[in-house]
Amino acid sequence: MAKVEKNTLQEMIINFKEFFVGDSVEEATRKAHEQEMPKEDALITITDRRMLGSKIKLVSKDNDEHKSQTNQGSESKERQVGGTNEQTQKNDS
């Protein structure tokens, strides 16, 4: 089993709608003007988004499953220096 991680970077245009209450119009307007970040209860609408890119990288890989399916051992005669051709020639001599 393998595990990968994907990091995606997007640019978004978001509309926040909030309501401010005050004793007067001036006080409610002042509260709205002084706020720097939207509150948690703000209504959010994503009006536009653009994909900038993404990256996928391998996090972990379990090779035990694949060893029985593929020839990964160093004991394979074909993978040893000289391979089976030299061993066959030595046996024929």
C-alpha positions as CSV (number, residue, x, y, z in Angstrom):
1,M,0.0,0.0,0.0
2,A,1.3,3.5,-0.9
3,K,0.4,6.8,0.6
4,V,0.8,10.2,-1.2
5,E,0.3,13.8,-0.2
6,K,-1.3,16.4,-2.4
7,N,-0.8,20.1,-1.8
8,T,-3.0,22.4,-3.8
9,L,-2.6,26.1,-4.2
10,Q,-5.7,28.1,-5.3
11,E,-6.5,31.8,-5.5
12,M,-10.0,32.7,-4.4
13,I,-12.2,35.7,-4.4
14,I,-14.6,35.5,-1.4
15,N,-17.5,37.7,-0.5
16,F,-18.1,38.0,3.3
17,K,-21.5,39.3,4.4
18,E,-21.9,40.5,8.0
19,F,-24.4,42.4,10.0
20,F,-23.4,44.9,12.7
21,V,-25.8,46.2,15.3
22,G,-25.5,49.5,17.2
23,D,-27.6,52.0,19.1
24,S,-27.3,54.3,16.1
25,V,-26.4,54.1,12.4
26,E,-23.1,55.8,13.3
27,E,-22.2,53.2,15.9
28,A,-23.0,50.2,13.7
29,T,-21.0,51.8,10.9
30,R,-18.1,52.4,13.2
31,K,-18.1,48.8,14.4
32,A,-18.1,47.6,10.7
33,H,-15.4,50.0,9.8
34,E,-13.1,49.0,12.7
35,Q,-13.3,45.3,12.2
36,E,-10.2,43.9,10.4
37,M,-11.1,40.2,10.0
38,P,-14.6,38.6,9.3
39,K,-16.3,37.0,12.3
40,E,-17.0,33.3,12.5
41,D,-20.7,33.8,11.8
42,A,-20.2,35.7,8.5
43,L,-21.9,34.4,5.4
44,I,-19.3,33.3,2.9
45,T,-19.7,33.1,-0.9
46,I,-16.9,32.0,-3.1
47,T,-17.4,34.1,-6.3
48,D,-14.3,33.0,-8.2
49,R,-11.3,30.7,-7.9
50,R,-8.3,29.9,-10.0
51,M,-6.1,26.8,-9.7
52,L,-2.4,27.9,-9.4
53,G,-1.0,24.4,-9.1
54,S,-0.6,21.3,-7.1
55,K,2.2,18.9,-6.1
56,I,2.0,15.2,-5.3
57,K,4.7,13.5,-3.3
58,L,5.2,10.0,-2.0
59,V,4.8,9.8,1.8
60,S,5.2,6.1,2.4
61,K,5.3,2.8,0.5
62,D,5.1,-0.7,1.8
63,N,7.2,-2.9,-0.4
64,D,6.4,-6.2,1.4
65,E,3.3,-6.8,-0.8
66,H,5.2,-6.3,-4.0
67,K,8.2,-8.5,-3.3
68,S,6.3,-11.7,-3.9
69,Q,4.9,-10.3,-7.2
70,T,8.1,-9.0,-8.7
71,N,11.7,-10.1,-8.7
72,Q,13.4,-7.6,-6.3
73,G,15.9,-9.9,-4.7
74,S,19.7,-9.6,-5.2
75,E,19.8,-13.4,-5.5
76,S,18.5,-13.5,-9.0
77,K,21.1,-14.9,-11.4
78,E,20.2,-12.4,-14.1
79,R,20.9,-9.5,-11.7
80,Q,24.3,-10.8,-10.6
81,V,27.4,-9.6,-12.3
82,G,28.0,-11.9,-15.2
83,G,24.4,-13.2,-15.3
84,T,23.5,-16.7,-16.4
85,N,25.5,-16.6,-19.6
86,E,28.9,-16.9,-17.8
87,Q,27.5,-19.6,-15.5
88,T,26.3,-21.6,-18.5
89,Q,29.7,-21.3,-20.2
90,K,31.5,-22.4,-17.1
91,N,29.3,-25.5,-16.7
92,D,29.8,-26.5,-20.4
93,S,33.6,-26.3,-20.1
